[in-house]
Amino acid sequence: MLDVPQIAKELGARFAEADQELFLVGGSVRDILQGKPWLDLDFATSAHPTETTRLLRGWADRKYLVGVRFGTVGALKDGTRIEITTFRKEVYAEEHRKPAVTFGDDVFVDLSRRDFTINAMAVRLPDGEFVDPYGGVKALSAGVLDTPLDPETSFSDDPLRMIRAARFVAQLGVRPAERVVVAMRAMGERLEIVSAERIRDELDKLLVAEDAPAGLELLVDTGLADRFLPELPALSLEQDPVHRHKDVLRHTYAVVARCEPDAVLRLAALLHDVGKPATRKITPEGVTFHHHEVEGARIARARLGELRYPKSVIDDVCTLIELHLRFHGYGDGAWSDAAVRRFVRDAGPLLDRLNQLTRADVTTRNEKRAKAFAKLQDELEERIAALAEQENLEAMRPPLDGKQVMDVLGLQPGPEIGEALAYLMEIRLERGPISDTEAVELLRAWAAAR
């Protein structure tokens, strides 16, 4: 018997009264076994969606029917989100992205078609009987990720499960069974029928996991990354025997790990060096990657677009990649206040993420060099804070707006207004805050010189 949340017992009693079976399943059971807090609850039932919807009437605070055609009815009860899915089998046709759903009548068959044994455990409701036909508890205790049936069958049912395996390695600290790894290496082409959006969502979950590098390494080692993120394995550059350089792929894993689990920040960390293979040159002085940040941003924009990331996410990630080397110029000589203002202006709302990415990018084992770099970064952040206190850097804008420029110069709307505002913004960056009177004088002098 397993103690389950009261809300699950209540729901189980409603289904039992209607002569329907209901089981708590999936990650909810795994979390309860491990004593972890649960956020959502997943259920499997003998009831079909129409009957499930009827049984939720008067009990659920809200119902969600978007997944009904796949046998899933969602609901909200006392702030807890639940999903109730009819016992089912789902098998992908070779050429189709959407699973063909066949409702079943046996919880053991349902559990056999689930992704991994650690998610193929169930609790019968409302009595709390624990059901574990495929050794999920044993696998969880041993830290092993395996499939209820043979992995070829599981991954054929839903090829996305191969990427999910890497995600669970990153999230749960488990290791894949050898037969799972073998199947992942052999079945990569099956990912072609999985939509870019589903792959993107799994990648996002992997990247913010506690041990994201472990999951990424599994994707690279099995060849799956070649299918949807080939720029990552490409970072395993061939070492130059004379001018040796650090392993860019291992460096990337380390940078990801050093960033806080923020999806945009870790995407930028993952892709910050993808421009290196294309810009790599071996010179008498050593290996160089000139302008790899520019090339990297271009590559990242194309790849993230293919993975159907929102434009706002793509823009933020690419801005971080483009700017991640900017700080290194700070160590070449003291930045002027104008340079600090430009750094803040260009980073905009991404400033804190950029500072974190810059720090994470220093993975040198040279302790003296690492401390010197950290000291410089501290100095820059202190200067930013001091200037922000004096000048409100977050609100940096030209001292006059477009209407004022038109009034001063007697112009109609047009490109000249934008040029005038750009000029005034440069003055603001160079000098700091200036009065409206001085701005008008500078603007008239600029116009006269033109």
Stockholm file with secondary structure:
# STOCKHOLM 1.0

chainA/1-450         MLDVPQIAKELGARFAEADQELFLVGGSVRDILQGKPWLDLDFATSAHPTETTRLLRGWADRKYLVGVRFGTVGALKDGTRIEITTFRKEVYAEEHRKPAVTFGDDVFVDLSRRDFTINAMAVRLPDGEFVDPYGGVKALSAGVLDTPLDPETSFSDDPLRMIRAARFVAQLGVRPAERVVVAMRAMGERLEIVSAERIRDELDKLLVAEDAPAGLELLVDTGLADRFLPELPALSLEQDPVHRHKDVLRHTYAVVARCEPDAVLRLAALLHDVGKPATRKITPEGVTFHHHEVEGARIARARLGELRYPKSVIDDVCTLIELHLRFHGYGDGAWSDAAVRRFVRDAGPLLDRLNQLTRADVTTRNEKRAKAFAKLQDELEERIAALAEQENLEAMRPPLDGKQVMDVLGLQPGPEIGEALAYLMEIRLERGPISDTEAVELLRAWAAAR
#=GR chainA/1-450 SS CCCCCHHHHHHHHHHHHTTCCEEEETHHHHHHHTTCCCSEEEEEESSCHHHHHHHHTTTCSEEECTTGGGTEEEEEETTEEEEEEESEEEECCTTCSSCEEEECSCHHHHHHTSSCGGGCCEEEETTTEEECTTCHHHHHHHTEECCSSCHHHHHHHCTHHHHHHHHHHHHHCCEECHHHHHHHHHCGGGGGGSCHHHHHHHHHHHHTSTTHHHHHHHHHHTTCHHHHCTTTGGGSCCCCSSSCCCCHHHHHHHHHHHSCSCHHHHHHHHHTTTTHHHHCEEETTEEECTTHHHHHHHHHHHHHHHTTCCHHHHHHHHHHHHHTTGGGGGGGSCCCHHHHHHHHHHHGGGHHHHHHHHHHTCCCSCHHHHHHHHHHHHHHHHHHHHHHHHHCGGGCCCSSCHHHHHHHHTCCSSHHHHHHHHHHHHHHHHHCCCCHHHHHHHHHHHHHHC
#=GC SS_cons         CCCCCHHHHHHHHHHHHTTCCEEEETHHHHHHHTTCCCSEEEEEESSCHHHHHHHHTTTCSEEECTTGGGTEEEEEETTEEEEEEESEEEECCTTCSSCEEEECSCHHHHHHTSSCGGGCCEEEETTTEEECTTCHHHHHHHTEECCSSCHHHHHHHCTHHHHHHHHHHHHHCCEECHHHHHHHHHCGGGGGGSCHHHHHHHHHHHHTSTTHHHHHHHHHHTTCHHHHCTTTGGGSCCCCSSSCCCCHHHHHHHHHHHSCSCHHHHHHHHHTTTTHHHHCEEETTEEECTTHHHHHHHHHHHHHHHTTCCHHHHHHHHHHHHHTTGGGGGGGSCCCHHHHHHHHHHHGGGHHHHHHHHHHTCCCSCHHHHHHHHHHHHHHHHHHHHHHHHHCGGGCCCSSCHHHHHHHHTCCSSHHHHHHHHHHHHHHHHHCCCCHHHHHHHHHHHHHHC
//
